[in-house]
């Protein structure tokens, strides 16, 4: 997260605790590769959302490291 890379992940294990809201990334149900691909493509297609997610993810990652 501290690298500022937008996150697209499945909502399993501790991942939902790390990606608390849509500003930090996109969570999809597990065992749904179709939704995972759809979320990744949607993020790639929207540069402004990607920039906002990148910024939020980086800030959250740096906070967690401090």
N, C-alpha and C positions, 0 to 999 in steps of 0.2 A: 504494500500500500504506500509506503514512503516513497517509492519510485514514481508515484503519480500515474500509475497505469489504471485506466478504468477496469473495473472488475465485473465479469459475467461468470456466475457460479451457480451451483446447485445448493439448495437450502437443506444441507445435511450437517450433522455434527455441530461444531462450533462456528460454522460459517455465518449463520444469521446474527450471531453476536458481534462479528466483525463488520458485517455490511448491514448496519442498522436501518438505513433508509435509502431511498432511491437516489439520493444525491451522491452516495458513495459507490453505487454499482447496481447491478441487476441480479436478483435472485430468481431462480426458477425451481419448480418442484423436481425432486430427483427422479431419475429414470424417464426424463422427457427430453431426449436429445433434440427433438424438433423445436421445442421452446428455447433451448439453449442456443441453437443456431439462429433462431429468429431474433432473440435478444441481442446477440452479437452483431448480426447484420443491421438491426435497427440502430444500434450505437454507432456502427461504422458509417451509416448513412446520415447521421445528424451531427455535424461538426460542432455546433454550439453546445449541444448536450454532452458531447464527448469532452469538450474543454471544461465545462462546469463540473462534470464528474471527476475529471483528472485533478482539478484544483481541490475539490472536496476530499477526494481519496488521499491526496498527498498530505493535506493538513491533518487529517485523521491519523494517518500513518505516522507522521512526525510526533503528534501528541502521544501516541501509544509507545513510542520509543523513548520519550522523555521521562 
